[in-house]
Amino acid sequence: MKYDEPRGDWVSLPKPWSELRQGMRDNVAAKAGEIRTYDGGRLEKVDGLWEVIISGDHLDAEIVRNALRKPN
């Protein structure tokens, strides 16, 4: 990963991914470079792919990663 390339915004989710408005989910998907979930989880975008850094107590980071994963 190049440290001089833009990484995106840092976003802290106030509640579980499934409870967020669709507009907020779309905004996070478009602009975020790092996401912190309500349960203490953390995701980062590495080389264009979302990676779970810390799972969190309720595994919301994995749910977010799967939701943001592009279909093959």
LOKOLBA-657417 format. One record per residue (C-alpha): x, y, z. Coordinates in steps of 0.1 Angstrom, whole numbers, plus 5000, padded with zeros to 4 digits. Each point is the difference from the previous one (the first is absolute). Layout:
! LOKOLBA-657417
XYZ ...
! end
This chain:
! LOKOLBA-657417
500050005000 501350344991 499950255029 499650304977 496749894984 496750125014 498549765024 496550145004 498050135029 500049855035 496449905010 498649895034 496749814997 497550105027 498149674999 500149664982 500450014962 496549834996 498350295018 501650284980 498150194973 500849894965 501250354992 502649985028 501149664989 500550134965 502050305013 502349785021 500649774970 500950294977 502250215023 501449795029 503549885003 499749885035 496849905019 499649965037 496949805010 497850075030 501249685017 503750094999 500849844967 502350164974 500349964962 502550164977 500250014962 503349844989 500850014963 496350064992 498749715021 498450025035 501849815027 498949945036 502750125023 498049955033 496849795001 498150175028 497749855026 497049934976 502049924968 498550314982 503350064982 499649674981 496450094991 501250344987 502949844980 497649744984 497550284992 502750224983 501649714981 499450034963 498249704985 502249794977 
! end
